[in-house]
């Protein structure tokens, strides 16, 4: 037996393991997420975005492409006025089209950016504009380096990898999301700043219980963070989040539930789904999937 060869192999394996561990640590995001459920975004939420982006030194890129008004000068001026009102160094309104989303000159517009804000509208339009492009890659680089990534409504939906589009395969004639069924909720790939959860928005206000339950049962390994209007989750680098704003957030966790799909049709049933109803000041750990603090 050649002990030298065995020893050499162990050293090599240890070196590989060390490199993998270092790589994993290097890729842990240092940035923050502020994910807003739509509706009115109050001062508390906006001030938190500005604070995390650097306060007076903040340079915030506003990405409005989800909106049908993205090309509107009025929309641009309203956004710039809003962010400049918080005394930041600079606000950039970057209405990026797919045709230039891989351009070096456009990517360089983000060189000094410390915060990003995705506006509301249609999340599928936003991902169609910059998904799988150099711009999306640059946004992840910024987040990994410490920037704050924020968004409201459609800009919240894009945060998760499994992204709700707001559409279903079999809607009722007069209403939508009236049933809890398998293989009905249409999803696409979002930007994946949160890879292991599903984000929903306008949740309590628009009574979106049926669609999120359907989706959580189809993806039981992915808890859902369902955010109401005028409310946000502030996700920190340690993967805990705090609820800020005025309403609530509901977490649906089916990771330990029993989920059964009917052999025929689209029926789906479950036992053991855990829900947490969180109000402003509540804190939650995405790693352990436990509530850290229920009340301030």
C-alpha positions as CSV (number, residue, x, y, z in Angstrom):
1,X,0.0,0.0,0.0
2,X,1.4,3.4,-1.0
3,X,0.8,5.7,2.0
4,X,2.3,8.6,0.2
5,X,-0.3,8.4,-2.5
6,X,-3.1,8.1,0.1
7,X,-1.7,11.1,1.9
8,X,-1.4,13.1,-1.2
9,X,-5.0,12.3,-2.1
10,X,-6.3,13.5,1.3
11,X,-4.4,16.7,0.9
12,X,-5.8,17.3,-2.5
13,X,-9.4,16.5,-1.4
14,X,-9.0,18.8,1.6
15,X,-7.8,21.6,-0.7
16,X,-10.8,21.1,-3.0
17,X,-13.2,21.1,-0.1
18,X,-11.5,24.3,1.2
19,X,-11.9,26.0,-2.2
20,X,-15.5,25.0,-2.5
21,X,-16.2,26.3,1.0
22,X,-14.5,29.6,0.2
23,X,-16.4,29.9,-3.1
24,X,-19.7,29.3,-1.3
25,X,-18.8,32.0,1.3
26,X,-17.8,34.4,-1.4
27,X,-21.1,34.0,-3.1
28,X,-23.2,34.7,0.0
29,X,-24.9,38.0,-0.7
30,X,-23.8,41.0,1.5
31,X,-26.8,43.1,0.3
32,X,-30.3,43.6,1.5
33,X,-33.7,43.1,-0.1
34,X,-36.7,45.3,0.5
35,X,-39.7,43.6,-1.0
36,X,-42.9,45.7,-1.1
37,X,-46.4,44.1,-1.5
38,X,-47.6,47.0,-3.7
39,X,-50.0,49.9,-3.0
40,X,-48.8,52.8,-1.0
41,X,-45.1,52.7,-0.1
42,X,-44.9,54.8,3.0
43,X,-42.0,56.8,4.3
44,X,-40.8,54.0,6.6
45,X,-40.3,51.7,3.7
46,X,-38.7,54.2,1.4
47,X,-36.4,55.6,4.1
48,X,-35.2,52.0,4.8
49,X,-34.3,51.6,1.1
50,X,-32.4,54.9,1.1
51,X,-30.7,54.1,4.4
52,X,-29.5,50.7,3.2
53,X,-28.3,52.2,-0.1
54,X,-26.1,54.7,1.7
55,X,-28.3,57.6,2.8
56,X,-27.0,60.9,1.4
57,X,-24.4,58.9,-0.6
58,X,-27.0,56.6,-2.2
59,X,-27.1,56.2,-6.0
60,X,-30.4,54.4,-6.9
61,X,-31.3,52.9,-10.2
62,X,-35.0,52.9,-10.9
63,X,-36.0,50.1,-13.4
64,X,-39.6,50.9,-14.6
65,X,-39.9,48.4,-17.4
66,X,-42.8,46.4,-15.8
67,X,-45.1,49.4,-16.2
68,X,-47.0,50.3,-19.3
69,X,-46.0,53.9,-18.5
70,X,-42.3,53.2,-18.5
71,X,-41.7,55.4,-21.6
72,X,-43.7,58.3,-20.0
73,X,-41.8,61.4,-19.1
74,X,-44.3,62.1,-16.4
75,X,-43.6,58.6,-14.9
76,X,-39.9,59.3,-15.0
77,X,-40.2,62.7,-13.3
78,X,-42.5,61.3,-10.6
79,X,-40.0,58.6,-9.7
80,X,-37.0,60.9,-9.8
81,X,-38.8,63.4,-7.6
82,X,-39.8,60.8,-5.1
83,X,-36.3,59.4,-4.6
84,X,-34.5,62.8,-4.8
85,X,-36.9,63.9,-2.1
86,X,-35.0,61.6,0.3
87,X,-31.8,63.6,-0.2
88,X,-29.8,61.0,-2.0
89,X,-26.7,61.6,-4.1
90,X,-28.3,60.5,-7.4
91,X,-31.4,58.8,-8.9
92,X,-31.2,57.2,-12.3
93,X,-34.3,56.3,-14.3
94,X,-33.1,53.4,-16.5
95,X,-35.8,52.2,-18.9
96,X,-33.7,49.4,-20.5
97,X,-34.9,47.6,-23.6
98,X,-34.0,44.0,-24.3
99,X,-32.1,45.1,-27.4
100,X,-29.4,46.9,-25.3
101,X,-29.6,44.7,-22.1
102,X,-26.2,43.1,-23.0
103,X,-24.5,46.3,-24.0
104,X,-21.3,47.1,-22.1
105,X,-22.2,50.8,-22.1
106,X,-25.6,50.1,-20.5
107,X,-24.0,47.7,-17.9
108,X,-21.6,50.5,-17.0
109,X,-24.5,52.7,-15.9
110,X,-24.6,50.5,-12.8
111,X,-21.0,51.0,-11.8
112,X,-21.7,53.5,-9.0
113,X,-25.2,52.1,-8.1
114,X,-25.8,51.3,-4.4
115,X,-29.5,50.5,-4.7
116,X,-32.0,49.2,-7.2
117,X,-35.7,49.7,-7.3
118,X,-38.1,47.7,-9.6
119,X,-41.4,49.5,-10.3
120,X,-44.8,47.9,-10.5
121,X,-46.8,46.6,-13.5
122,X,-46.4,43.3,-15.2
123,X,-43.5,41.1,-13.9
124,X,-43.4,39.1,-17.1
125,X,-42.6,42.2,-19.0
126,X,-39.8,43.1,-16.6
127,X,-38.2,39.7,-16.9
128,X,-38.6,39.7,-20.7
129,X,-36.7,43.0,-20.8
130,X,-33.6,42.0,-18.8
131,X,-33.9,38.3,-17.7
132,X,-30.9,36.2,-18.6
133,X,-28.9,39.2,-19.7
134,X,-25.8,41.0,-18.7
135,X,-28.0,43.5,-16.8
136,X,-29.5,40.8,-14.6
137,X,-26.0,39.4,-14.0
138,X,-24.8,42.8,-12.9
139,X,-27.8,43.2,-10.5
140,X,-26.8,40.0,-8.8
141,X,-23.2,41.2,-8.6
142,X,-24.3,44.4,-6.9
143,X,-26.5,42.4,-4.5
144,X,-23.6,40.1,-3.6
145,X,-21.4,43.0,-3.1
146,X,-23.7,44.8,-0.7
147,X,-26.3,46.8,-2.6
148,X,-30.0,46.9,-1.7
149,X,-32.4,45.5,-4.2
150,X,-36.0,46.6,-3.8
151,X,-39.2,46.5,-5.7
152,X,-43.0,46.8,-5.4
153,X,-45.8,44.7,-6.8
154,X,-44.4,43.3,-10.0
155,X,-41.0,44.3,-8.7
156,X,-41.7,42.1,-5.7
157,X,-42.8,39.1,-7.7
158,X,-39.5,39.0,-9.7
159,X,-37.5,38.5,-6.5
160,X,-38.2,34.8,-6.3
161,X,-37.0,32.2,-8.8
162,X,-40.4,30.6,-9.2
163,X,-42.3,33.7,-10.2
164,X,-46.1,34.1,-10.2
165,X,-47.3,35.7,-13.4
166,X,-50.8,36.5,-12.2
167,X,-52.3,34.2,-14.7
168,X,-54.0,30.7,-14.4
169,X,-54.6,28.0,-16.9
170,X,-58.3,27.4,-16.1
171,X,-59.9,30.6,-14.8
172,X,-63.6,30.8,-14.2
173,X,-65.6,32.9,-16.6
174,X,-66.5,35.6,-14.1
175,X,-63.6,35.5,-11.6
176,X,-60.1,34.3,-11.1
177,X,-58.4,32.1,-8.6
178,X,-61.6,30.7,-7.2
179,X,-60.3,27.2,-6.6
180,X,-57.4,25.3,-5.0
181,X,-56.1,23.0,-7.7
182,X,-52.9,21.5,-9.1
183,X,-51.4,22.5,-12.4
184,X,-53.4,25.7,-12.7
185,X,-51.1,28.6,-11.5
186,X,-48.8,29.9,-14.3
187,X,-45.3,30.7,-13.3
188,X,-42.1,31.8,-15.0
189,X,-38.5,32.1,-13.9
190,X,-37.9,35.3,-11.9
191,X,-34.6,36.9,-11.0
192,X,-34.0,34.6,-8.1
193,X,-32.7,36.9,-5.4
194,X,-34.7,34.6,-3.2
195,X,-34.2,31.1,-4.7
196,X,-35.9,29.0,-2.1
197,X,-39.2,30.8,-1.5
198,X,-42.1,32.1,-3.5
199,X,-43.1,35.8,-3.3
200,X,-46.7,37.0,-3.6
201,X,-48.0,40.6,-3.3
202,X,-51.2,42.6,-2.8
203,X,-52.0,39.5,-0.8
204,X,-54.5,40.2,2.0
205,X,-56.1,43.1,0.1
206,X,-56.8,41.0,-3.0
207,X,-57.5,37.7,-1.2
208,X,-55.0,35.7,-3.1
209,X,-55.2,32.7,-0.7
210,X,-56.3,30.2,-3.2
211,X,-53.5,30.7,-5.7
212,X,-50.7,30.6,-3.2
213,X,-52.0,27.5,-1.5
214,X,-52.2,25.8,-4.9
215,X,-48.7,26.8,-5.7
216,X,-47.2,25.9,-2.3
217,X,-48.6,22.4,-2.5
218,X,-47.1,22.0,-5.9
219,X,-43.7,23.3,-4.6
220,X,-43.7,22.0,-1.0
221,X,-40.0,22.7,-0.6
222,X,-40.6,26.4,-1.2
223,X,-42.3,28.4,1.5
224,X,-44.3,31.4,0.3
225,X,-43.9,34.9,1.6
226,X,-47.3,36.6,0.9
227,X,-47.0,40.4,1.4
228,X,-49.9,42.8,1.7
229,X,-50.1,46.3,0.3
230,X,-48.2,49.1,2.0
231,X,-46.0,46.5,3.6
232,X,-42.6,45.1,3.0
233,X,-40.2,42.4,4.1
234,X,-36.7,43.6,4.7
235,X,-34.4,40.6,4.1
236,X,-31.0,40.9,5.7
237,X,-27.7,39.2,4.7
238,X,-28.2,36.6,7.4
239,X,-31.4,35.6,5.7
240,X,-33.7,36.8,8.4
241,X,-36.4,39.3,7.5
242,X,-38.4,41.9,9.4
243,X,-41.8,43.1,8.4
244,X,-42.1,46.9,8.0
245,X,-45.0,49.1,6.9
246,X,-48.6,49.0,8.0
247,X,-50.3,45.7,7.2
248,X,-49.1,42.1,7.3
249,X,-47.2,39.2,5.8
250,X,-48.3,35.6,5.8
251,X,-45.8,32.8,5.5
252,X,-47.0,29.4,4.1
253,X,-44.7,26.5,4.8
254,X,-45.5,23.1,3.5
255,X,-42.0,21.7,3.9
256,X,-43.1,19.2,6.5
257,X,-46.7,18.7,5.2
258,X,-48.2,15.7,3.5
259,X,-49.3,16.6,0.0
260,X,-51.3,14.2,-2.2
261,X,-52.3,14.8,-5.8
262,X,-55.4,13.1,-7.0
263,X,-54.8,10.3,-9.5
264,X,-57.4,11.8,-11.9
265,X,-58.1,15.4,-12.5
266,X,-56.4,18.4,-10.7
267,X,-57.5,17.8,-7.1
268,X,-54.8,18.3,-4.5
269,X,-54.9,17.9,-0.7
270,X,-52.6,18.4,2.2
271,X,-52.2,18.1,5.9
272,X,-49.7,20.0,8.0
273,X,-49.2,23.2,6.2
274,X,-47.9,25.8,8.7
275,X,-48.9,29.4,8.5
276,X,-47.4,32.4,10.3
277,X,-49.3,35.7,10.3
278,X,-46.8,38.5,10.9
279,X,-47.3,42.1,11.5
280,X,-44.9,45.1,11.4
281,X,-42.0,44.4,13.8
282,X,-42.2,40.6,13.4
283,X,-39.1,38.8,12.4
284,X,-38.6,35.5,10.6
285,X,-35.6,33.2,9.8
286,X,-35.6,31.9,6.3
287,X,-32.8,29.4,7.1
288,X,-34.6,27.6,10.0
289,X,-38.1,28.6,8.8
290,X,-39.1,29.8,12.3
291,X,-40.6,33.0,13.7
292,X,-37.9,34.9,15.7
293,X,-40.2,37.6,17.0
294,X,-43.9,37.9,16.7
295,X,-44.4,41.4,18.1
296,X,-42.1,44.4,18.5
